[in-house]
């Protein structure tokens, strides 16, 4: 008998373990299925995941290659925008832990693994949040499905991991907050801080800001409506968790702030700049069209979750949570409409309210709220402690039917197609079962099936999709490999490709190790953005749209050839469909080669990247200086421009001396060594971006680096043979790494001491 009881107990324990892990397994399997669905879209009409393949994927390949080469180029990327910070830029995602996959796996497999991780984190986080609130497994699984596989998740996953990473941690952040409200401890405060730090590391702060806002509102609501007592311990744990990310993630945050201060995003945006496109905010009509075509982009409507969410009004155990998530969902929906919404003017008046673009991203918060309401509704239908079953059963039919009726009036094609008819039949079948108390398990199972049908099985192939292989980015190798032999350290290239052609894009140069004039980056320095805008348009930059939406193309007729030459652009690679090189003023470009539809040109008037000049002109006004560079008649071979006089007071003098060549002794991204035999005292200009952290020596003696020719570096040199050395020492990154390391050490020490005290206390109580 004892053996039988032991075997029975073990069997029961195994069954409970299996039941506990089954929802996690379902969510993991669904995560893989969604990724496969996103890849299937390559064979359908739609658009490729632009930001993944024009930004994140090339950045990940570059970073992994830099690590394999001993860190060469990890701090400074010489391949884009005439050089700019890399690891410290804040938008690379390199410090996000799953990025390690790129060091050990093929880039396509690593990308797959990273996206799978983000989907799974979001889905499992939502499931665990629902369980922490006290919902049953079936309801929690519905919440995990509704969040992890919503239109919002499909949107951010095909956007970029830099965005999907922070968004995935949103449910986990609220989960940690709820645990602190229930039983605050130091460890739980640390857990919240770690979760928020993980949400910080991918690089895009906007979803993290949403999470902070949600946590603040969640705590206020808990205190005012749920009557949760916010004592000193609770407040301390919450503040610890909210304050940890800036110090725990200082290795990311400090250099990112340094880059941001110098970037085009260093000030509040105008209402026009906040729009997703010039003059365009998403509208009610835009919502309607997105749902009409069942597109995942900025479409908050997932049919089954929305219909189920309406039943949350029947919740008795979680009615307060239902009110909270319903209110936040409505508010975020209004904010997503931008200036067409009611609350947007009030929101933009708040701190950080005008820091980010695309207010329609608030739909991601709406999607989270709908997922939580879905879980609350399913709990109301399946939990033992519910209102009278006839009341719930009636509401479970009437409310979703009312939502469905409203949707059919709004978008007539709802339920017109066979797949939707099937999932609606399954949904209402499950809702009918809710009236029978003994069928709670079956009710929950059928509702889960309805969600799986809606969000996965019958989901249309997403409009924005992944490509089968990143090899697509290298299909122009026969164009760029010969260029590798031509390009010297004195030269740059400029790529002119069609929009959406991943094989001929702005980051193609970095993929082949060729330094490029311009590259796709959201945090381009304001100086270089103004320089590049003047180069393209001949006018000063007045708005972010001038940089982000170059409607006239990369080389319009307004291009200022002088600035192209000044940036050392010797080679241009152009798709013949967008080849506008013939409109350039001055000496025609020399065509060197044509491979299929791609032409390669040489710009023989390009100045060398490093050059000696006998004198400098001081123009204190940066805007006037840039205008003179673009439109003036100065001989840029013999003169450079600065905004402040050199500390020595020496500015040189014009002359007809032969201009000596400056040669590269070393050309590493973070370490450049030049040699010049100057006929007289003068200056060396290096057409690489000026940025804090660069230090220079001339003949081994430290010298100041002036900002020369508006955006580049300039140092004074004596007459005769001399060596000029530039080194990049990212002080902000080093300080951030030190702060992060000390924070980890302090937290670990405190956690160990806390655990030791707890063990001693437990031992004393039992001893």
N, C-alpha and C positions, 0 to 999 in steps of 0.2 A: 504493500500500500504506500509506504513512504516514497518508494521509487516511482510509483505511478503519479503521486502528487508532484514530485520533483519534475518528472517529464512533462506533466500537464502545465506546471508553472513556466517551464522553459519554453514550451510551445506557445503559451499565452504571451510571454515576453517577446518572442520572435515575431508573433503576429502584430503586437503593438509597434515594434520597431519597423516592421515592413509597412504598416499603415502610416507611421510617422514620416517615413522617407518616400512614400509613393508620390505625394504631391510635388516634392522637390524633383523627383525623377521625371514627372510629367512636364514640369516647367523647363527642365533642361532639354528634354526631347523637343518641346515646342520651340525653344530657342534655336536649335539646330534646323528645325523645319523652316522657320521664318528666314534664316540666312539662305537656305537653299532656294526659297521662293524669291528672294531678292536677286539671286544670281540668275534665276530663270528669266527675269525681265530682260536680259540681254538679247533674247530672241524676239522680244515684243516691241511694240511702239512705246516710246518713252524717252527719257533722257538718262545719260549715265550720271553716276554720283560725282558731280563736278568737283566739289571741294575735296573729296577723298583722293581723286587721281590727279588733280592739279596742285594739291597742297600737301595733304597728310602723307600719302604714299611716297612721293619723292623725298619728303623730309625724313621719313622713317628710314628709307634706304640710305640717304646721306648720313644720318646719325649712326646707323649700324656700321656703315663703312668707316666712319670717323673713329668709332670705338675700336674697331679691328685694327686700325692703323695707329694705335697708341694715343688716341684722343686728338690727332691732328685735324683741325677744323671743327672741333666740338664746341669751342667757345666763340669762334668768329667764322662766319660763312663768307668766304671771299667770292662765292659763285653767284651771289644774287645782289641786286641793287647796289652795285659798286661796293660791296662788302657791308655786312651788318652783323650784330650779335646773333648767335644761334641758340646756345643752351639757355641763355638768359632772356630770350625774347618773350617767353611766357605763352606762346601759342604753338609750340612744337609738340607738346604732349610727351616729350622724351622722358620726363621724370615720373610719368604715370607707371606704376609697377608692371602692368601687363605689357608695356612696351618691350620688356626684356625678351619677349617672344621673337622680336626681330633680330636679336643677336644669335639665336639658335635655329631658327626655322627659315624656310624659304619665305620671301616677303608676302606672297599670296596666302600661304598657310598662316603666317603670323597675323596678317590682317583679319583673316577668318577667325582666328582664336581670340583676338582682341574684341571684335564685334560680338562674338558669342559671349564673351565675358560680360560685356556691358549689358546685353539683353538679359542674361541670366541674373546679374546683380539686381537689375530693376524688378524683374518678375519675382524673384525669391524675396527681395526686400519688401515688396508689397504684401506677399503672402505672410511673412513673419510679422509685419506690422499688424495685420488683421488678427493673427493669432495672439499677439501681445495685448490687443484690445479685448480679447476674450471671445472672439468669433470661433465657430466650429471650423473643422478642416475643410468642409465643402465650401463654405462661404469664403474662407481665406483663399482657397484655390481659385475661386471665381475672381477675387480681387487681384491675385497675382496674374491671372490670364488677362483681365481687363486692362491692367496697366502695362504689363510686359509686352503685349502684342497689339496695343492700340495703334490707331493711325499716328499718334504723336511719336510712339517709339519707332515705327517704320520710317517716319519722317527724319528723326534725329540720327538713326542708325545709318541712313543713306546720306546724311548731311556730312558729318565728319566725326571721328572719335573724340576730337577735341570738344565737341558739344555733347555727344551721346554719353561720354564718360561722366561729366558732372550731373547730367539729368538722371542717369541710372541710380545715383546714390540718394536721390530725393526721398524715396520711401524709407530707406535706412536711417536718414537723418531724423525723420519724424518718429521712427521706431525708438531711437535712442532718447529722444526728447520725452516720449511717453514713459519709458522706463525710469527716467529721472523723476518725472512727476509722481510716479507710483512709489518709488523707494530711492531717494537720492543717495549716491555714494561717490567717492572720489573716482573709483574705477569706471562708473557709468559716465561721469563727466569726461574722463579721458576717452572712453569709447566714442562719445559724440564728437570730440575733437578729432579723433583719428578718421572717422567717417567723413567729416567735413573737409579734412585735409586731403583725403583721397579724391573728393569731389573738386578740390582746388587744382590738383596736379595735372589733369589733362590740358588745362590752359584757358578754357573759355569761362570767364567769371559770371556771365549772366545767369545760367541755370543755378549756380551756387548762390547768387543774390536772391533768386526766387526761393531757394531752400531756406535761407536766413529769414526772409520775410515770412514764409510759412511757419517757421518755428516760433518767431516772435508773436504772430497772430494766434498760433495754437496755444501758447502759454497764457496769453491774455484771455483767450476764450475759456481755457481751463479754469482760470482763477475767477472769472466773472460768471460763467454759466455752469460749469461742472463743479463749482465750489471747491476746487482743489486748493489746499493751503500752500502758498508759496512762501515757505519759511527760509531762514538764512541758509540752511543746508541745501535746500532745493535750488535756491537762487545761486548759491556758490557753485554747485555742480553745473548748472546751466551756463553760467558765465565762463566757467572753466572750459567747457566744451566749445563755446562760441569764440573764445579768445585764443584757443590753442592753434588753430590753423595758421594764423599769421607768423607764429614763432616755430611751430613744428614744420610748416612748409616754407620757412624763410628762404631756404635754398632755391625755391622757385619764385617766391613773392618779391624779395628784395631786388634781384636783377630785372624781374618783370616790371616793377614800378619804375626802375631807372629807364628801361626802354620805353615804357608808356609815357613818361614825362617828355621824352624827346619825339614821340610819335605823333601821327595825325590824330590820334585819339586822346590827346592830352587836355582836352577842354570839353565842356558841355556841347552837345550837338544842338543844332537848330531843329525845329519841328520838321522842316523839309528834309534835313539830313537823316533824321530818325526813320524815315520811310524806307521800305524794302527796296524801292526803286525810285528814281526821281519823280516826285509828285504823286506817288502811289501808296496808299494805305489799303489794307485788306478791308473789304466792305461786307455788308450783309449779302449783297449780290455775289461776292466772291465766295462766301461760305456756301451759298446755294449751289453755285456751279461746281465747287469741289465735291459736295455731296452728290450732286446729279451724276457726276462721272466716277463717283466712289474713289476719288483720289485721296491719297494719304497726306498730301502736302497741305498743311494748315486747314485741316478738316477735323473739327472736334467731334464729329458725329460717327460713332460706331453703333450700328443699329441695335444689336441685342443689348450691349451695356447700357445704352441710353434708355431703352425701354425698361430694363430691369431697375435702373437707378430710380425710376419714378416710384417704385414700390417702397423705397426707403422711408416714405412718409408713414408707413405702417410700423416702423421700428419702435419698440418700447425700450429695449436695453440700450440702444445706441442712438436714441433720438437726438441727443445733444450733438453727437458727432455728425449725425445727418444734417443738422442745421448748419454746423460749421462748414462742412465740405460743400453744401449747396450754396451757401453765401459766397465762399471763396471762388467756387466755380463760376458763379454769375459775375462776380467782380472781375475776375481774370478774363472772362469772355468780353466784357465791356472794354477793358484795357487793351485787349488785342485789336480793337477797332481803331486804335490810335486817336488822332484828333477828331474822328467822327464819333468817338464814344463820349459818354457823359462824364466819366471820372478822370479821363486822361489829363486834362488841364491841371487838376489837383495833384495828380501823381507826378507830373513833370516839375512841380514846384518843390517836391521833396528832395532831400540829399540823394545824389546818384540817380535821380529820376531821368536826367537827360544824358546819361553816360553811354547808353547802349542804343543800337539801331534795332529795327524790326520789332515793334511792339507786338506783332502777331505771334511772337514766340510765347506770349502769355497763354496761348492755347495749350501749350504743354502742361501748364498748371491746371487748366480746365480738364484736360484728359486724366490727370492724376486724381482730381476730385471726383470725376465720373466713375473711375475705377473703385474708389473707396465707397461711393454710394452704391455701386453694384454689389460689393461685398456685404454692406449693411443690409441691403434689400434681400439678398439670398439668405443671410442669417435670420432675418425676420420670417422668412418662409420655411426655414428648416430647423430652427432652434426649438427645443422643447418648451421653453418659457416664451410663449407668444400670446398675442391677443386671441380672443375666440376665433376658432379656425374659419368660421363662416365669414367673419369680417375680413380676415386676411385673404381668404380665398376669393372673395368678391373684389377686394381692392387689387389683388394680383392679376385679375383679368381686366378690370375696368381701366386702371391707370395705364398699363402698357398699351391697351387698345386705344386709349385717348392719345397717347404719344404717337402711335402708329397712324392714327387718323390725321393728326396734325402734320406729320411728315409727308403723308400722301398729298395733302393740300399744298404743302410747300414745294415738294418735288414729286411730280406725278408718277415717276417710274419706280417708286418704292414698292417692292413686292411684285413687280411686273415680270421678273425673270425667275426661271425655275429654281436656281440655287437659293434665292431669298425666300421663295415660297416654301422650300423645304425647311430652312432654318427657322422661319416663322412658325411653321407647323410644329416643329420640335419644341420651340420656346413656349408656345401656348399649351402644348401638351404637358410640359413640365409645370406650368403655372396652374393648370387644372388639377394636377396631382397634389398641389400644395394644400388643397382643401381637406385632404385626408391625412390625419395626424400620423397614422401608421406608415405612411409612404414618404416620410421626410427624407430618408436616404435616397430613395428612388427619385424624388423631386430634385434634390441637389445634383444627382448624377445626370439627370436629363438637362438641367440648366447648364451644367459644365459642358455637355455635348453641344448645346446650342451656341455657347461662347466659342468653343473650338471650331465649329462650323463657320461662324461669322468671321472670326479673327484670323483663322489659319486656312482651313480646308477650302472655303469658298471665297477667300480674299482674292480680289483681282490682282494680277501681277502688278506690283507697285510701279507707279509712273517713273520714279527715280530709282534706278537699279544699280547693282554692282556689275562689274565686267568679269568674264571667266578667268582672266589672267592679266597681271600687270605687264606682261610681255608687250602688250599693246603700246606701252609708253616707249618701247625701244625699237619700234619697227622702222624708224628712219636712221638706223645705225649707219647705213651706207652713205648718208649725208654727213654725219657728225664725226665719224672715225677719221676720214681724211683731214677734217678741220683740226683734229687734235694735233696733227703733225705740223700744221701751219701756224696755229695760234702760239704766240710767244708770251712771256710774262708781261709784255708791254701792251697786250691787246685784250679787247673784249669782243663778244658777239652780241647780236640783237636778233631775236627770233620773232618773225612775223607769221603767225599761223592763223588758221580759221578758228573761230570760236567753237569749242567742243572737240577739236582735233587734239587728242591727248598725245599723239606722237610728235606734235609740233606746237608745244606750249611754252609758257614762260619759264617753267622749271626744267625744260629739256636740257638746257645747258648744264645745269648742275648734275643731271643724271649721267652726262658724258664727261664731267670734269672740266667744263668750259665756262669761264667767268662770263656772266651776262650783265647787260645794262640794267634790265628791269626784271623783277620777279614778283609773282603773286604772293602778297603778304599783307595781312590786315593791320599790322603795326609798323608799316613803313615810317621812317623818321619824317617829321614834318619838313625838314630841310630838303631831303631827297625827293619827297613827294612834290614840293614846290619846284625843284629843279627839273624833275621829269615832266611835270605839267607844262612848264615853260618850254621845254624841249619839244613837246608834242604840239602845243597850241600857240606858242608865242605870246601867251598871256599868263598873268598871275593866277594861281589857284584860288578860287573863291569858295569852294565847297568840296566835301568829300566825293561828291558825284564826279568831279573833274578827274579824280584818281580812280575810283571804283568802277565808273561807267564811261570808259573812253569810246563814246559812240562813233567818233570819226575814225576809229582804228588806231593802231599803234604808230603809224607813220603817215599822218595826213599831209596835205599840201602845206599846212601851216608849220610843219616841223622846222625848227631852227637848227640848221646844219652846224653852226658854231658850237652849240652845246653837245651835239652828237660827237663832234670831233674832240671836244674838251674831255668827254667821258671815255676816250680811248676806244670808241666803237669802230674797229677796223673791218669786221666781217658781219654781214647781214645775211640771214637765212630766211627766205620768204617763200610761202606757198604762192604759186602763180595766180591763184584766185583772188588773193588779197595783196598782190605785189604792187605797191604804190611808190616804189623807189624812184621811178622816173620823174616824180614830182619834186624831188629834192633839188634845191637850188645849188649852184656851184658845179664843180667838176663832176661829171657823171660817174656813177659807180661802175667798177669794172666787173663784168660777170666772169666768175671763175669756173663755175660748174653748174650743171643741171642734172638732177637725178629724179626721173619721173616728173612730178609736178612741183618739185622744190628747186629753187634757184639759190645759188650761193654767190654773193657779191663781195668785192673788196672796196672799202672806203679809203682811198689813198691819201685823203687829206686829214685822216685821224691823227691826233696828237698822241705821243707815247704816254702810257700810264704814269711813268715817272719821268720828269723833265727838269732841267735847270733853267732858271730865268735870272736875268741880271738885276731886275728891280720889281717892286710891287707898288701898286696904287692903293691908297687907303680910301675906301668908300664906306662911311659909317652906317649908312642906311642899307640893310640887307636887301630890301626890295629893289632899291635903285641899283645895287650891285648886280643882282641877278638880271635885271633888265639890260644893263650895259653889257654883260656877258653875252646875252642873247642877240641884242640888236646893235651893239656898238661896232666900231671899226678898229678897235685895238688889235694889234698883232699878238695873239695869245701864245705864240711861240716864244715871245720875248718878254712878256709881262704877266703877272698874276695879280689877283685882287684880294685884299684883306679888309676886314671891318675895323680892326684896331691896329695901330702901329706896332711893329715888333718891339719887345721889351728893350732891345738895345737902342732903339730909335733909328736904326739904319733901314733905309728903304731902297738903297741902290740908285742906279741911274740908267736911263736908256742908253743903248750902245749897239754897235754893229759887230760886236765880237762874234766869232764863230760859236755856235751853240754846241756845247759838248754833249755827248751821249751819256745818259745815266744807265748803268747796267745793273742787273739783278744778280747779286751774289747768292741770295737765299730768298725763296718766294713761298714760304709757308703761310697759312692763313693767319696765325697769331704771331708770326715772326718774319719780318721782311728786312733784308739787308741790301742796301744800295751802295754802289761805288760811282764816284764822279770825279773827274779831274777838271775843276772849275778854273776858267781863265782869270777870274777875279771873284771877289766876295759877292755872294748872291744868295739864291734861294733854290731849294729843291721842292717841287710840288709832286705829291703822290695822289693820283686821282682815285683814291679810296676814301670812303666816308670818314669824316671826322666824328669821333665818338668818345665819350669819357672812358678812361681805362687804357687808352693808348699812350705809351711813353716812348720818347725818342732820345737817342744819343747821337752826337756828331763827334767822330774821332774818340769815342768812349766817354764823352762829357755829356751829361744830361742837358737837354735843351727843351724849351717849350714848343708845343705843337700849335701852330695857329690854324684857324679855319681859313683855308685858302680857296679862292674861286667858288665861294658860297657854301660848298658842301664837302670840300676835300681837305687834305692835310698839307701843311707847308711848314718847313723849317729853314732857318738861316744857316748857311754854310760858308766857311772861309775859302779863300783862294787855294788852289792846288789840289793834289789828290786827297780825297777824304772818303771815309765810310760813314754812311748814315744808317742807323739801325732803329727799326720800329718794333716794339713789343706790345702785345695786348695782355694786360693784367686786369681781369675783371674783378675789381675790388668788391663790388656789390654781391657777386656770386660767391666769392670767398667768405665774406661776412655772413651771408645767408646760410652757407654750408656750416659755418661754425655755430651759428645760433641754433640751427636745426639739430646738430649733433649734441649740443649741450642740453637742448630740450628733451631729446630722446633719453639722454643719460639721467636727467633729473626725474623724468616720469618713471623710468624703469626703477630707479632707486626708491622712489616713493611707493610704487606699487609693491615692490619686494618687501619693504618695511611694513606696509599695511597688511600684506598677507602673513608676514611673520607674527605681527601683533595679534591678528585674528586667530592664528593657530595656537599661540600662547594662551589667549583668552579662552579658547575652546578647551584646551588641555586643562586649564585651571578649573573650569566649570565641571569637568568630568573627573578631575583628580582628587 
